[in-house]
Each structure stands twice: as structure tokens, then as C-alpha cells.
């Protein structure tokens, strides 16, 4: 990629900020949209091209999305961090915040290890439009299958549902954390392991972790909340590993557009998480399942026959 224009950077930033949190795969869209647009977009924004910094640019934009998640959940992160320190100091796990802190740590480990080992292989082998279209279709089928197969105990918690005994003073966020903390460490590890599938372009990180959370007994709202909090350290760590390269020769001439794209990604990410946390209070994954299936099959047909 010899150039990254401001329109490209802002467009990719908006796309990444939304699709990272919506269960529709940010990497899949970041591969497919330039390919479908064609022209200089297809040439400049090619993940699989030799020595292309586009993937590093995308991961750099992820840092802005992670920051949006931190800003939105800042009260929760303060409680979680305090819970972690108190747990280590007291050498016990006795409170909701302490349990949630360790659930997030355990859930982060599988994808962290897999990401370091498989990121380059998946990018070079599968970071092309046709595989991305296939995996986007599969992502839609996974989301649809989740809604069809979920157990009776994983139904949506209706907004405004009354709190249980002794919970009247708790906020909605604290009530959600209490329900999430009922997960076992093994269940958290399995939900986190589902993120490994998101290394495949077209498979959504939030989609597979929300689905895994639902199958582990969480309602849609709580599964989405745990998914977004679980994604924050993973996205931030991956971005921080790549950002230094953009400060060197790889970032020459494109730091301005990257900054503009990061602002766009932050705004889009914040709006997306704000919308989705309300959306999943009463609604399901089905619309996203339909979109991914139709978009994936349509993209595959266009790329194959055009």
C-alpha cells in the first residue's frame, strides 16, 4: 500500500468502529468492502498484499475502538480493577467484582495465545475477499443457529425486570455483573476460546462470544456485555503490539490519515456499543444473522462471476 488517503482512512475507521462491535466481523468487512468498491480502494486496502501495512493500520484503528469501550464501561473497569487488586491482596475471590476480574483474565488467555501463534498464518492464507465472503456467510449461519438452538434458560431478560431480594439498590450494570459472575472459570475459558474463531476473516468476535455466552446460560444482554468487556483487553493488546511499527518507516506519510481514521473509529465504536447494549435488552441476533448470510452470499456471487 503506497498511500492511504483521508477518505479511505475515515471510511475504514467508521467501518471498523461499527463492525468490530456489531456481530458482523470487522476484518471481513475491511477485506470485502474495498474489494467490492474496486479501483484505488481495492489496490490500497489489501490485507493479503506482500509487505502491506493495511493490517497494521486496521489494528491501529482497533486501539481507538478499544478506547471507546473503555470510556463507555469506565465505571465497570474501575470496579473490576479494584476487585482484581483486592483479590490478590486478600488471596481470595469473594465478591462479584473479584470474580468478574478473574473471569475476564481467564477468558482472555486462549485468544491471546492463539493470536500470537496464528495471526500471520490466517492473514496471509485467508485474508482475501472470497474466503472472507465464505466465512461471513458461516458467521450468519452460526448466529442463526444460536437463536434456533439456545436452551430455554437463556432467553432475553426483559428491560425493567424487577430485581431479586436484596438487589433493589443495585444498578442495571451491577445486576448484569452479578449474573455474569455466576459463570464458572471453565465456562469463561470456553467463551474466550470462541474468540479464536474471529481470527478467520468474516467470523465476528462479538458474534461468536455472544453466542458462546448464550449457550453457557447468559441472556442476550449479559452475553453482549461480557463479550464487549472481554474484547477490550484483547483489542487493546493487539493494537499496542502493532502501533509501534506505525511510528517507524511503515507509518511514513500515512500518520495523518490514521489519526483521522482513529477519531472516526472511536466515535463509531462508542455509538455502536451504546446502541447494542440497549438493543440486546429485548432483541436477538437474528437480524445480524440474516444480514451476514445475505451479504456473504451476495459478495461471493459478485466476486465469483463479476
Buried (B, 14 or more C-beta within 10 A) or exposed (E): BEEBBEEBBBBBBBBBBBBBBBBBBBBBBBBBBBBBEEEEBBEBBBBBBEEBBBBBBBBBBBBBBBBBBBEBBEEBBEBBEBBBEBBEEEEEBEBBBBBBBBBBBBBBEBBBEBBEEBBEEBBBEBBBBBBBBBBBBBBBEBBBEBBEEBEEEBEBBEEEEEBEEEEEEBEBBBBBBBBBBBBEBEBBBBBBBBBBBBBBBBBBBBBBBBBBBBBBBBBBBBBBBBBBBBBBBBBBBBBBBBBEBBEEEBBEEBEEBBBBBBBBBBBBBBBBBEEBBEBBBEEBBEEBBEBBBEBBBBBBEBBEEE
